[in-house]
Amino acid sequence: MASFEETQKFCSNCQRHVLARRPGTNHILHLLMVLFTCGVWALVWAGQSVKFGGWRCSFCGGTQLR
Ligand SMILES: [Zn+2]
């Protein structure tokens, strides 16, 4: 189940205001995975929130948003 947060941002790539999206964090799923993998998943969780935490242009997929 994918969930997204959405907002309006200016994309430098598209040179216009676009709908920006970022994945909403499914904390319950991550918590279950941490229990299931005896804590190893906590590393993935931390890595994912850094890597995928940013806003992305829903048009071109770029991250040059203001
Ligand atoms: Zn764009």
N, CA, C, O and the ligand as a Tripos MOL2 file, in Angstrom:
@<TRIPOS>MOLECULE
protein
  265   263    67     0     0
PROTEIN
NO_CHARGES

@<TRIPOS>ATOM
      1 N           0.8450   -1.1930    0.0000 N.3       1 MET1
      2 CA          0.0000    0.0000    0.0000 C.3       1 MET1
      3 C           0.8820    1.2450    0.0000 C.2       1 MET1
      4 O           1.6210    1.4970    0.9510 O.2       1 MET1
      5 N           0.7930    2.0100   -1.0700 N.am      2 ALA2
      6 CA          1.6200    3.2110   -1.1860 C.3       2 ALA2
      7 C           0.8510    4.4260   -0.7030 C.2       2 ALA2
      8 O          -0.3130    4.6220   -1.0520 O.2       2 ALA2
      9 N           1.5070    5.2270    0.0910 N.am      3 SER3
     10 CA          0.9000    6.4840    0.5120 C.3       3 SER3
     11 C           1.8660    7.6200    0.2200 C.2       3 SER3
     12 O           3.0800    7.4760    0.3690 O.2       3 SER3
     13 N           1.3120    8.7460   -0.1970 N.am      4 PHE4
     14 CA          2.1400    9.8860   -0.5580 C.3       4 PHE4
     15 C           1.6780   11.1410    0.1490 C.2       4 PHE4
     16 O           0.4910   11.3360    0.4080 O.2       4 PHE4
     17 N           2.6550   11.9910    0.4550 N.am      5 GLU5
     18 CA          2.3370   13.3470    0.8480 C.3       5 GLU5
     19 C           2.4980   14.2080   -0.3840 C.2       5 GLU5
     20 O           3.3870   13.9450   -1.1940 O.2       5 GLU5
     21 N           1.6770   15.2220   -0.5580 N.am      6 GLU6
     22 CA          1.7420   16.0550   -1.7550 C.3       6 GLU6
     23 C           1.7760   17.5260   -1.3790 C.2       6 GLU6
     24 O           1.1950   17.9460   -0.3780 O.2       6 GLU6
     25 N           2.4760   18.3020   -2.2100 N.am      7 THR7
     26 CA          2.5160   19.7440   -2.0170 C.3       7 THR7
     27 C           2.8690   20.4150   -3.3290 C.2       7 THR7
     28 O           3.2860   19.7420   -4.2720 O.2       7 THR7
     29 N           2.7120   21.7260   -3.4070 N.am      8 GLN8
     30 CA          3.0830   22.4910   -4.5880 C.3       8 GLN8
     31 C           4.4980   23.0150   -4.4270 C.2       8 GLN8
     32 O           4.8250   23.6390   -3.4180 O.2       8 GLN8
     33 N           5.3620   22.7560   -5.4510 N.am      9 LYS9
     34 CA          6.7120   23.2970   -5.4240 C.3       9 LYS9
     35 C           7.0980   23.7410   -6.8190 C.2       9 LYS9
     36 O           6.4730   23.3490   -7.8050 O.2       9 LYS9
     37 N           8.1570   24.5800   -6.8950 N.am     10 PHE10
     38 CA          8.6690   25.0000   -8.1840 C.3      10 PHE10
     39 C           9.7850   24.0590   -8.5980 C.2      10 PHE10
     40 O          10.7630   23.8850   -7.8720 O.2      10 PHE10
     41 N           9.6320   23.4410   -9.7910 N.am     11 CYS11
     42 CA         10.6340   22.5050  -10.2960 C.3      11 CYS11
     43 C          11.5770   23.2360  -11.2500 C.2      11 CYS11
     44 O          11.1250   23.8480  -12.2190 O.2      11 CYS11
     45 N          12.8850   23.1790  -10.9840 N.am     12 SER12
     46 CA         13.8810   23.8380  -11.8420 C.3      12 SER12
     47 C          13.9790   23.1470  -13.1920 C.2      12 SER12
     48 O          14.3380   23.7800  -14.1850 O.2      12 SER12
     49 N          13.6710   21.8870  -13.2430 N.am     13 ASN13
     50 CA         13.7060   21.1130  -14.4800 C.3      13 ASN13
     51 C          12.5740   21.5090  -15.4170 C.2      13 ASN13
     52 O          12.7950   21.8010  -16.5920 O.2      13 ASN13
     53 N          11.3690   21.5150  -14.8830 N.am     14 CYS14
     54 CA         10.1780   21.8140  -15.6840 C.3      14 CYS14
     55 C           9.9600   23.3160  -15.8240 C.2      14 CYS14
     56 O           9.1670   23.7490  -16.6610 O.2      14 CYS14
     57 N          10.6570   24.1170  -15.0120 N.am     15 GLN15
     58 CA         10.4990   25.5690  -15.0210 C.3      15 GLN15
     59 C           9.0580   25.9920  -14.7600 C.2      15 GLN15
     60 O           8.5590   26.9410  -15.3660 O.2      15 GLN15
     61 N           8.4120   25.2960  -13.8740 N.am     16 ARG16
     62 CA          7.0610   25.6820  -13.4860 C.3      16 ARG16
     63 C           6.6960   25.0380  -12.1550 C.2      16 ARG16
     64 O           7.3960   24.1630  -11.6450 O.2      16 ARG16
     65 N           5.5860   25.5000  -11.6170 N.am     17 HIS17
     66 CA          5.1060   24.8950  -10.3840 C.3      17 HIS17
     67 C           4.4850   23.5390  -10.6850 C.2      17 HIS17
     68 O           3.7040   23.3840  -11.6240 O.2      17 HIS17
     69 N           4.8440   22.5870   -9.8830 N.am     18 VAL18
     70 CA          4.3780   21.2240  -10.1040 C.3      18 VAL18
     71 C           3.8750   20.6410   -8.7950 C.2      18 VAL18
     72 O           4.0670   21.2060   -7.7180 O.2      18 VAL18
     73 N           3.2350   19.5100   -8.9210 N.am     19 LEU19
     74 CA          2.8390   18.7570   -7.7480 C.3      19 LEU19
     75 C           4.0250   17.9210   -7.2960 C.2      19 LEU19
     76 O           4.4980   17.0550   -8.0330 O.2      19 LEU19
     77 N           4.5010   18.1750   -6.0960 N.am     20 ALA20
     78 CA          5.6420   17.4250   -5.5610 C.3      20 ALA20
     79 C           5.1200   16.3350   -4.6400 C.2      20 ALA20
     80 O           4.1520   16.5270   -3.9040 O.2      20 ALA20
     81 N           5.7730   15.2060   -4.6980 N.am     21 ARG21
     82 CA          5.3460   14.0730   -3.8720 C.3      21 ARG21
     83 C           6.5200   13.4990   -3.1070 C.2      21 ARG21
     84 O           7.6580   13.5380   -3.5750 O.2      21 ARG21
     85 N           6.2490   12.9830   -1.9620 N.am     22 ARG22
     86 CA          7.2360   12.1630   -1.2690 C.3      22 ARG22
     87 C           6.4950   11.0070   -0.6090 C.2      22 ARG22
     88 O           5.3480   11.1480   -0.1870 O.2      22 ARG22
     89 N           7.1610    9.8760   -0.5270 N.am     23 PRO23
     90 CA          6.5030    8.7180    0.0620 C.3      23 PRO23
     91 C           6.2460    8.9260    1.5310 C.2      23 PRO23
     92 O           7.1280    9.3680    2.2680 O.2      23 PRO23
     93 N           5.0470    8.6120    1.9570 N.am     24 GLY24
     94 CA          4.7420    8.6440    3.3800 C.3      24 GLY24
     95 C           5.3330    7.4050    4.0190 C.2      24 GLY24
     96 O           5.2750    6.3200    3.4400 O.2      24 GLY24
     97 N           5.8900    7.5490    5.1830 N.am     25 THR25
     98 CA          6.5480    6.4150    5.8220 C.3      25 THR25
     99 C           5.5220    5.5230    6.5010 C.2      25 THR25
    100 O           4.7220    5.9780    7.3190 O.2      25 THR25
    101 N           5.5600    4.2560    6.1480 N.am     26 ASN26
    102 CA          4.6880    3.2790    6.7740 C.3      26 ASN26
    103 C           5.3910    2.7010    7.9970 C.2      26 ASN26
    104 O           6.0660    1.6760    7.9100 O.2      26 ASN26
    105 N           5.2260    3.3660    9.1330 N.am     27 HIS27
    106 CA          5.9890    3.0030   10.3260 C.3      27 HIS27
    107 C           5.6130    1.6350   10.8720 C.2      27 HIS27
    108 O           6.4620    0.9190   11.4020 O.2      27 HIS27
    109 N           4.3520    1.2760   10.7460 N.am     28 ILE28
    110 CA          3.9090   -0.0220   11.2820 C.3      28 ILE28
    111 C           4.5610   -1.1660   10.5240 C.2      28 ILE28
    112 O           5.0120   -2.1460   11.1180 O.2      28 ILE28
    113 N           4.6050   -1.0280    9.1820 N.am     29 LEU29
    114 CA          5.2570   -2.0490    8.3580 C.3      29 LEU29
    115 C           6.7290   -2.1740    8.7300 C.2      29 LEU29
    116 O           7.2440   -3.2830    8.8750 O.2      29 LEU29
    117 N           7.4130   -1.0280    8.8860 N.am     30 HIS30
    118 CA          8.8320   -1.0390    9.2350 C.3      30 HIS30
    119 C           9.0610   -1.6730   10.6100 C.2      30 HIS30
    120 O          10.0080   -2.4320   10.8150 O.2      30 HIS30
    121 N           8.1750   -1.3420   11.5310 N.am     31 LEU31
    122 CA          8.2990   -1.8980   12.8840 C.3      31 LEU31
    123 C           8.1790   -3.4210   12.8660 C.2      31 LEU31
    124 O           8.9210   -4.1200   13.5550 O.2      31 LEU31
    125 N           7.2420   -3.9200   12.0770 N.am     32 LEU32
    126 CA          7.0790   -5.3730   11.9430 C.3      32 LEU32
    127 C           8.3250   -5.9990   11.3240 C.2      32 LEU32
    128 O           8.7550   -7.0730   11.7450 O.2      32 LEU32
    129 N           8.9060   -5.3300   10.3250 N.am     33 MET33
    130 CA         10.0900   -5.8480    9.6610 C.3      33 MET33
    131 C          11.2920   -5.8770   10.6110 C.2      33 MET33
    132 O          12.1130   -6.7940   10.5580 O.2      33 MET33
    133 N          11.3870   -4.8590   11.4840 N.am     34 VAL34
    134 CA         12.4710   -4.8280   12.4780 C.3      34 VAL34
    135 C          12.3650   -6.0330   13.4090 C.2      34 VAL34
    136 O          13.3660   -6.6850   13.7070 O.2      34 VAL34
    137 N          11.1470   -6.3250   13.8670 N.am     35 LEU35
    138 CA         10.9270   -7.4790   14.7460 C.3      35 LEU35
    139 C          11.2390   -8.7750   14.0130 C.2      35 LEU35
    140 O          11.8530   -9.6890   14.5630 O.2      35 LEU35
    141 N          10.7990   -8.8310   12.7470 N.am     36 PHE36
    142 CA         10.9330  -10.0450   11.9390 C.3      36 PHE36
    143 C          12.3960  -10.3500   11.6210 C.2      36 PHE36
    144 O          12.7870  -11.5160   11.5550 O.2      36 PHE36
    145 N          13.2110   -9.3000   11.4220 N.am     37 THR37
    146 CA         14.6190   -9.4910   11.0520 C.3      37 THR37
    147 C          15.5560   -9.3060   12.2420 C.2      37 THR37
    148 O          16.7610   -9.1340   12.0600 O.2      37 THR37
    149 N          15.0110   -9.3380   13.4620 N.am     38 CYS38
    150 CA         15.8030   -9.1860   14.6890 C.3      38 CYS38
    151 C          16.6170   -7.8850   14.7070 C.2      38 CYS38
    152 O          17.7480   -7.8630   15.1940 O.2      38 CYS38
    153 N          16.0470   -6.8230   14.1840 N.am     39 GLY39
    154 CA         16.6820   -5.5060   14.2830 C.3      39 GLY39
    155 C          17.4790   -5.0920   13.0690 C.2      39 GLY39
    156 O          17.8300   -3.9200   12.9340 O.2      39 GLY39
    157 N          17.7800   -6.0480   12.1600 N.am     40 VAL40
    158 CA         18.5800   -5.6970   10.9750 C.3      40 VAL40
    159 C          17.8610   -4.6580   10.1160 C.2      40 VAL40
    160 O          18.4880   -3.7920    9.5070 O.2      40 VAL40
    161 N          16.5240   -4.7630   10.0810 N.am     41 TRP41
    162 CA         15.7410   -3.8640    9.2350 C.3      41 TRP41
    163 C          15.8500   -2.4000    9.6640 C.2      41 TRP41
    164 O          15.5780   -1.4940    8.8770 O.2      41 TRP41
    165 N          16.2530   -2.1780   10.9230 N.am     42 ALA42
    166 CA         16.3900   -0.7990   11.4120 C.3      42 ALA42
    167 C          17.3770   -0.0140   10.5490 C.2      42 ALA42
    168 O          17.2180    1.1900   10.3480 O.2      42 ALA42
    169 N          18.4040   -0.7100   10.0380 N.am     43 LEU43
    170 CA         19.3830   -0.0680    9.1580 C.3      43 LEU43
    171 C          18.7420    0.3380    7.8320 C.2      43 LEU43
    172 O          18.9690    1.4380    7.3280 O.2      43 LEU43
    173 N          17.9430   -0.5640    7.2800 N.am     44 VAL44
    174 CA         17.2250   -0.2770    6.0360 C.3      44 VAL44
    175 C          16.2680    0.8960    6.2360 C.2      44 VAL44
    176 O          16.1760    1.7950    5.3990 O.2      44 VAL44
    177 N          15.5730    0.8660    7.3420 N.am     45 TRP45
    178 CA         14.6050    1.8920    7.7160 C.3      45 TRP45
    179 C          15.2820    3.2670    7.7390 C.2      45 TRP45
    180 O          14.8000    4.2330    7.1470 O.2      45 TRP45
    181 N          16.4420    3.3190    8.4590 N.am     46 ALA46
    182 CA         17.1900    4.5690    8.5630 C.3      46 ALA46
    183 C          17.6800    5.0110    7.1800 C.2      46 ALA46
    184 O          17.5770    6.1840    6.8240 O.2      46 ALA46
    185 N          18.2150    4.0540    6.4010 N.am     47 GLY47
    186 CA         18.7070    4.3760    5.0660 C.3      47 GLY47
    187 C          17.6020    4.8610    4.1580 C.2      47 GLY47
    188 O          17.7980    5.7900    3.3750 O.2      47 GLY47
    189 N          16.4380    4.2370    4.2580 N.am     48 GLN48
    190 CA         15.3290    4.5970    3.3870 C.3      48 GLN48
    191 C          14.7860    5.9790    3.6960 C.2      48 GLN48
    192 O          14.4290    6.7270    2.7860 O.2      48 GLN48
    193 N          14.7230    6.3200    4.9670 N.am     49 SER49
    194 CA         14.1610    7.6180    5.3110 C.3      49 SER49
    195 C          15.0860    8.7460    4.8700 C.2      49 SER49
    196 O          14.6360    9.8650    4.6240 O.2      49 SER49
    197 N          16.4070    8.4430    4.7700 N.am     50 VAL50
    198 CA         17.3400    9.4450    4.2570 C.3      50 VAL50
    199 C          17.2270    9.5300    2.7340 C.2      50 VAL50
    200 O          17.1400   10.6180    2.1650 O.2      50 VAL50
    201 N          17.2310    8.3620    2.0830 N.am     51 LYS51
    202 CA         17.2870    8.2970    0.6300 C.3      51 LYS51
    203 C          15.9920    8.7390   -0.0360 C.2      51 LYS51
    204 O          16.0250    9.4410   -1.0460 O.2      51 LYS51
    205 N          14.8530    8.3360    0.5170 N.am     52 PHE52
    206 CA         13.5810    8.5930   -0.1410 C.3      52 PHE52
    207 C          12.7620    9.6600    0.5730 C.2      52 PHE52
    208 O          11.5810    9.8500    0.2820 O.2      52 PHE52
    209 N          13.3990   10.3490    1.5040 N.am     53 GLY53
    210 CA         12.6460   11.3080    2.3010 C.3      53 GLY53
    211 C          12.3480   12.6140    1.5910 C.2      53 GLY53
    212 O          11.4930   13.3840    2.0290 O.2      53 GLY53
    213 N          13.0760   12.8750    0.4580 N.am     54 GLY54
    214 CA         12.9490   14.1740   -0.1870 C.3      54 GLY54
    215 C          11.7530   14.2890   -1.1050 C.2      54 GLY54
    216 O          11.1510   13.2900   -1.4990 O.2      54 GLY54
    217 N          11.4160   15.5330   -1.4430 N.am     55 TRP55
    218 CA         10.3290   15.7970   -2.3780 C.3      55 TRP55
    219 C          10.7910   15.5080   -3.8020 C.2      55 TRP55
    220 O          11.9410   15.7570   -4.1630 O.2      55 TRP55
    221 N           9.8720   14.9780   -4.5980 N.am     56 ARG56
    222 CA         10.1480   14.7100   -6.0030 C.3      56 ARG56
    223 C           9.0490   15.3010   -6.8620 C.2      56 ARG56
    224 O           7.8700   15.2780   -6.5070 O.2      56 ARG56
    225 N           9.4790   15.8460   -8.0350 N.am     57 CYS57
    226 CA          8.5200   16.3720   -8.9990 C.3      57 CYS57
    227 C           7.6960   15.2170   -9.5460 C.2      57 CYS57
    228 O           8.2480   14.2120   -9.9940 O.2      57 CYS57
    229 N           6.3710   15.3590   -9.5100 N.am     58 SER58
    230 CA          5.5080   14.2720   -9.9930 C.3      58 SER58
    231 C           5.4960   14.2220  -11.5230 C.2      58 SER58
    232 O           4.9610   13.2890  -12.1220 O.2      58 SER58
    233 N           6.1010   15.2540  -12.1470 N.am     59 PHE59
    234 CA          6.1280   15.3650  -13.6130 C.3      59 PHE59
    235 C           7.3620   14.6960  -14.2040 C.2      59 PHE59
    236 O           7.2530   13.7790  -15.0180 O.2      59 PHE59
    237 N           8.5530   15.1680  -13.7800 N.am     60 CYS60
    238 CA          9.7980   14.6700  -14.3640 C.3      60 CYS60
    239 C          10.5510   13.7640  -13.3880 C.2      60 CYS60
    240 O          11.5290   13.1240  -13.7760 O.2      60 CYS60
    241 N          10.1210   13.7000  -12.1530 N.am     61 GLY61
    242 CA         10.7880   12.8660  -11.1690 C.3      61 GLY61
    243 C          12.0290   13.5120  -10.5760 C.2      61 GLY61
    244 O          12.7340   12.8970   -9.7760 O.2      61 GLY61
    245 N          12.2970   14.7520  -10.9690 N.am     62 GLY62
    246 CA         13.4880   15.4580  -10.4950 C.3      62 GLY62
    247 C          13.3670   15.8870   -9.0460 C.2      62 GLY62
    248 O          12.2790   15.9440   -8.4740 O.2      62 GLY62
    249 N          14.5160   16.1840   -8.4760 N.am     63 THR63
    250 CA         14.5400   16.5830   -7.0650 C.3      63 THR63
    251 C          14.9480   18.0440   -6.9000 C.2      63 THR63
    252 O          15.1250   18.5110   -5.7750 O.2      63 THR63
    253 N          15.1030   18.7830   -8.0280 N.am     64 GLN64
    254 CA         15.4620   20.2080   -7.9550 C.3      64 GLN64
    255 C          14.2180   21.0410   -7.6970 C.2      64 GLN64
    256 O          13.7260   21.7450   -8.5800 O.2      64 GLN64
    257 N          13.7250   20.9490   -6.4820 N.am     65 LEU65
    258 CA         12.4870   21.6390   -6.1440 C.3      65 LEU65
    259 C          12.7620   22.7580   -5.1500 C.2      65 LEU65
    260 O          13.6110   22.6410   -4.2670 O.2      65 LEU65
    261 N          12.0120   23.8560   -5.3200 N.am     66 ARG66
    262 CA         12.1290   24.9710   -4.3990 C.3      66 ARG66
    263 C          10.7910   25.2440   -3.7560 C.2      66 ARG66
    264 O          10.6740   26.1560   -2.9370 O.2      66 ARG66
    265 ZN          9.9020   18.5770  -12.8790 Zn       67 ZN67
@<TRIPOS>BOND
     1     1     2 1
     2     2     3 1
     3     3     4 2
     4     3     5 am
     5     5     6 1
     6     6     7 1
     7     7     8 2
     8     7     9 am
     9     9    10 1
    10    10    11 1
    11    11    12 2
    12    11    13 am
    13    13    14 1
    14    14    15 1
    15    15    16 2
    16    15    17 am
    17    17    18 1
    18    18    19 1
    19    19    20 2
    20    19    21 am
    21    21    22 1
    22    22    23 1
    23    23    24 2
    24    23    25 am
    25    25    26 1
    26    26    27 1
    27    27    28 2
    28    27    29 am
    29    29    30 1
    30    30    31 1
    31    31    32 2
    32    31    33 am
    33    33    34 1
    34    34    35 1
    35    35    36 2
    36    35    37 am
    37    37    38 1
    38    38    39 1
    39    39    40 2
    40    39    41 am
    41    41    42 1
    42    42    43 1
    43    43    44 2
    44    43    45 am
    45    45    46 1
    46    46    47 1
    47    47    48 2
    48    47    49 am
    49    49    50 1
    50    50    51 1
    51    51    52 2
    52    51    53 am
    53    53    54 1
    54    54    55 1
    55    55    56 2
    56    55    57 am
    57    57    58 1
    58    58    59 1
    59    59    60 2
    60    59    61 am
    61    61    62 1
    62    62    63 1
    63    63    64 2
    64    63    65 am
    65    65    66 1
    66    66    67 1
    67    67    68 2
    68    67    69 am
    69    69    70 1
    70    70    71 1
    71    71    72 2
    72    71    73 am
    73    73    74 1
    74    74    75 1
    75    75    76 2
    76    75    77 am
    77    77    78 1
    78    78    79 1
    79    79    80 2
    80    79    81 am
    81    81    82 1
    82    82    83 1
    83    83    84 2
    84    83    85 am
    85    85    86 1
    86    86    87 1
    87    87    88 2
    88    87    89 am
    89    89    90 1
    90    90    91 1
    91    91    92 2
    92    91    93 am
    93    93    94 1
    94    94    95 1
    95    95    96 2
    96    95    97 am
    97    97    98 1
    98    98    99 1
    99    99   100 2
   100    99   101 am
   101   101   102 1
   102   102   103 1
   103   103   104 2
   104   103   105 am
   105   105   106 1
   106   106   107 1
   107   107   108 2
   108   107   109 am
   109   109   110 1
   110   110   111 1
   111   111   112 2
   112   111   113 am
   113   113   114 1
   114   114   115 1
   115   115   116 2
   116   115   117 am
   117   117   118 1
   118   118   119 1
   119   119   120 2
   120   119   121 am
   121   121   122 1
   122   122   123 1
   123   123   124 2
   124   123   125 am
   125   125   126 1
   126   126   127 1
   127   127   128 2
   128   127   129 am
   129   129   130 1
   130   130   131 1
   131   131   132 2
   132   131   133 am
   133   133   134 1
   134   134   135 1
   135   135   136 2
   136   135   137 am
   137   137   138 1
   138   138   139 1
   139   139   140 2
   140   139   141 am
   141   141   142 1
   142   142   143 1
   143   143   144 2
   144   143   145 am
   145   145   146 1
   146   146   147 1
   147   147   148 2
   148   147   149 am
   149   149   150 1
   150   150   151 1
   151   151   152 2
   152   151   153 am
   153   153   154 1
   154   154   155 1
   155   155   156 2
   156   155   157 am
   157   157   158 1
   158   158   159 1
   159   159   160 2
   160   159   161 am
   161   161   162 1
   162   162   163 1
   163   163   164 2
   164   163   165 am
   165   165   166 1
   166   166   167 1
   167   167   168 2
   168   167   169 am
   169   169   170 1
   170   170   171 1
   171   171   172 2
   172   171   173 am
   173   173   174 1
   174   174   175 1
   175   175   176 2
   176   175   177 am
   177   177   178 1
   178   178   179 1
   179   179   180 2
   180   179   181 am
   181   181   182 1
   182   182   183 1
   183   183   184 2
   184   183   185 am
   185   185   186 1
   186   186   187 1
   187   187   188 2
   188   187   189 am
   189   189   190 1
   190   190   191 1
   191   191   192 2
   192   191   193 am
   193   193   194 1
   194   194   195 1
   195   195   196 2
   196   195   197 am
   197   197   198 1
   198   198   199 1
   199   199   200 2
   200   199   201 am
   201   201   202 1
   202   202   203 1
   203   203   204 2
   204   203   205 am
   205   205   206 1
   206   206   207 1
   207   207   208 2
   208   207   209 am
   209   209   210 1
   210   210   211 1
   211   211   212 2
   212   211   213 am
   213   213   214 1
   214   214   215 1
   215   215   216 2
   216   215   217 am
   217   217   218 1
   218   218   219 1
   219   219   220 2
   220   219   221 am
   221   221   222 1
   222   222   223 1
   223   223   224 2
   224   223   225 am
   225   225   226 1
   226   226   227 1
   227   227   228 2
   228   227   229 am
   229   229   230 1
   230   230   231 1
   231   231   232 2
   232   231   233 am
   233   233   234 1
   234   234   235 1
   235   235   236 2
   236   235   237 am
   237   237   238 1
   238   238   239 1
   239   239   240 2
   240   239   241 am
   241   241   242 1
   242   242   243 1
   243   243   244 2
   244   243   245 am
   245   245   246 1
   246   246   247 1
   247   247   248 2
   248   247   249 am
   249   249   250 1
   250   250   251 1
   251   251   252 2
   252   251   253 am
   253   253   254 1
   254   254   255 1
   255   255   256 2
   256   255   257 am
   257   257   258 1
   258   258   259 1
   259   259   260 2
   260   259   261 am
   261   261   262 1
   262   262   263 1
   263   263   264 2
@<TRIPOS>SUBSTRUCTURE
     1 MET1         2 RESIDUE 1 A MET
     2 ALA2         6 RESIDUE 1 A ALA
     3 SER3        10 RESIDUE 1 A SER
     4 PHE4        14 RESIDUE 1 A PHE
     5 GLU5        18 RESIDUE 1 A GLU
     6 GLU6        22 RESIDUE 1 A GLU
     7 THR7        26 RESIDUE 1 A THR
     8 GLN8        30 RESIDUE 1 A GLN
     9 LYS9        34 RESIDUE 1 A LYS
    10 PHE10       38 RESIDUE 1 A PHE
    11 CYS11       42 RESIDUE 1 A CYS
    12 SER12       46 RESIDUE 1 A SER
    13 ASN13       50 RESIDUE 1 A ASN
    14 CYS14       54 RESIDUE 1 A CYS
    15 GLN15       58 RESIDUE 1 A GLN
    16 ARG16       62 RESIDUE 1 A ARG
    17 HIS17       66 RESIDUE 1 A HIS
    18 VAL18       70 RESIDUE 1 A VAL
    19 LEU19       74 RESIDUE 1 A LEU
    20 ALA20       78 RESIDUE 1 A ALA
    21 ARG21       82 RESIDUE 1 A ARG
    22 ARG22       86 RESIDUE 1 A ARG
    23 PRO23       90 RESIDUE 1 A PRO
    24 GLY24       94 RESIDUE 1 A GLY
    25 THR25       98 RESIDUE 1 A THR
    26 ASN26      102 RESIDUE 1 A ASN
    27 HIS27      106 RESIDUE 1 A HIS
    28 ILE28      110 RESIDUE 1 A ILE
    29 LEU29      114 RESIDUE 1 A LEU
    30 HIS30      118 RESIDUE 1 A HIS
    31 LEU31      122 RESIDUE 1 A LEU
    32 LEU32      126 RESIDUE 1 A LEU
    33 MET33      130 RESIDUE 1 A MET
    34 VAL34      134 RESIDUE 1 A VAL
    35 LEU35      138 RESIDUE 1 A LEU
    36 PHE36      142 RESIDUE 1 A PHE
    37 THR37      146 RESIDUE 1 A THR
    38 CYS38      150 RESIDUE 1 A CYS
    39 GLY39      154 RESIDUE 1 A GLY
    40 VAL40      158 RESIDUE 1 A VAL
    41 TRP41      162 RESIDUE 1 A TRP
    42 ALA42      166 RESIDUE 1 A ALA
    43 LEU43      170 RESIDUE 1 A LEU
    44 VAL44      174 RESIDUE 1 A VAL
    45 TRP45      178 RESIDUE 1 A TRP
    46 ALA46      182 RESIDUE 1 A ALA
    47 GLY47      186 RESIDUE 1 A GLY
    48 GLN48      190 RESIDUE 1 A GLN
    49 SER49      194 RESIDUE 1 A SER
    50 VAL50      198 RESIDUE 1 A VAL
    51 LYS51      202 RESIDUE 1 A LYS
    52 PHE52      206 RESIDUE 1 A PHE
    53 GLY53      210 RESIDUE 1 A GLY
    54 GLY54      214 RESIDUE 1 A GLY
    55 TRP55      218 RESIDUE 1 A TRP
    56 ARG56      222 RESIDUE 1 A ARG
    57 CYS57      226 RESIDUE 1 A CYS
    58 SER58      230 RESIDUE 1 A SER
    59 PHE59      234 RESIDUE 1 A PHE
    60 CYS60      238 RESIDUE 1 A CYS
    61 GLY61      242 RESIDUE 1 A GLY
    62 GLY62      246 RESIDUE 1 A GLY
    63 THR63      250 RESIDUE 1 A THR
    64 GLN64      254 RESIDUE 1 A GLN
    65 LEU65      258 RESIDUE 1 A LEU
    66 ARG66      262 RESIDUE 1 A ARG
    67 ZN67       265 GROUP 0 **** ****
